[in-house]
Amino acid sequence: MTTTATTAAKAGAFEPEIVALCCNWCGYAGADLAGVSRVQYPPNIRIIRIMCTGRVEPNHVLKALQLGADGVMIIGCHPGDCHYSSGNTRAVDVIEATREMLRPLGMDGRLRLEWISAAEGSKFGKVVAEFTEQVRALGPNPMKGTPAAGRGATRPARRPGSSWTPSSTARECTTASSARSAPRAAP
């Protein structure tokens, strides 16, 4: 834990939970390089590896926020360097549409799209630190713990003692994606 995070945790100050959806080829590799290079960044981030930022849908971001994340980062290849040709350019359009959905909910500033290559571990650390401070200044996610956030009557209750985890978000989002793309049986 960084000194700032340790001090804030001891003081009972708000520490944001941030989910980062990282492209397998660049964003995730950049995060790996940051770790191998021992780049210091806040421990508030939970990384979920995805194959391409072009696969991110608004429901992935909304689900992470509904389940209690205070901020969501999408980290992918630089424009023109996408391993799937144009996935990152598609991501720009999807993220802009998602921002428009979040604006009326008062969730401005809780979503960030960033381009980080596999060789930019130090940039990864810098971007995570900046976004953590930005979200910390915004305060806790206003949707956290409300029935509108997918808790209570709108969805089955979680087991006692369980809580939101990035892997549960990935599992739920993956399950939802698989269900949409599964072939339908003939009538």
Secondary structure as the mmCIF struct_conf table of DSSP 4:
data_model
#
loop_
_struct_conf.conf_type_id
_struct_conf.id
_struct_conf.beg_label_comp_id
_struct_conf.beg_label_asym_id
_struct_conf.beg_label_seq_id
_struct_conf.end_label_comp_id
_struct_conf.end_label_asym_id
_struct_conf.end_label_seq_id
HELX_RH_AL_P HELX_RH_AL_P1 THR A 3 ALA A 11
TURN_TY1_P TURN_TY1_P1 GLY A 12 GLY A 12
STRN STRN1 ILE A 18 CYS A 23
TURN_TY1_P TURN_TY1_P2 ASN A 24 CYS A 26
HELX_RH_AL_P HELX_RH_AL_P2 GLY A 27 VAL A 36
TURN_TY1_P TURN_TY1_P3 SER A 37 ARG A 38
TURN_TY1_P TURN_TY1_P4 PRO A 43 ASN A 44
STRN STRN2 ILE A 45 ILE A 50
BEND BEND1 MET A 51 MET A 51
HELX_RH_3T_P HELX_RH_3T_P1 THR A 53 ARG A 55
HELX_RH_AL_P HELX_RH_AL_P3 PRO A 58 GLN A 66
TURN_TY1_P TURN_TY1_P5 LEU A 67 GLY A 68
BEND BEND2 ASP A 70 ASP A 70
STRN STRN3 GLY A 71 GLY A 76
HELX_LH_PP_P HELX_LH_PP_P1 CYS A 77 HIS A 78
TURN_TY1_P TURN_TY1_P6 PRO A 79 GLY A 80
TURN_TY1_P TURN_TY1_P7 HIS A 83 TYR A 84
BEND BEND3 SER A 85 SER A 86
HELX_RH_AL_P HELX_RH_AL_P4 GLY A 87 LEU A 102
HELX_RH_3T_P HELX_RH_3T_P2 ARG A 103 LEU A 105
TURN_TY1_P TURN_TY1_P8 GLY A 106 GLY A 106
TURN_TY1_P TURN_TY1_P9 ASP A 108 GLY A 109
BEND BEND4 ARG A 110 ARG A 110
STRN STRN4 LEU A 111 TRP A 115
TURN_TY1_P TURN_TY1_P10 ALA A 118 ALA A 119
HELX_RH_AL_P HELX_RH_AL_P5 GLY A 121 LEU A 138
BEND BEND5 PRO A 140 PRO A 140
TURN_TY1_P TURN_TY1_P11 PRO A 142 GLY A 145
BEND BEND6 THR A 146 THR A 146
HELX_RH_3T_P HELX_RH_3T_P3 PRO A 147 ALA A 149
TURN_TY1_P TURN_TY1_P12 GLY A 150 GLY A 150
HELX_RH_3T_P HELX_RH_3T_P4 GLY A 152 THR A 154
BEND BEND7 ARG A 155 ARG A 155
HELX_LH_PP_P HELX_LH_PP_P2 PRO A 156 ARG A 159
TURN_TY1_P TURN_TY1_P13 PRO A 160 GLY A 161
HELX_RH_AL_P HELX_RH_AL_P6 PRO A 166 SER A 181
BEND BEND8 ALA A 182 ALA A 182
HELX_LH_PP_P HELX_LH_PP_P3 PRO A 183 ALA A 186
#
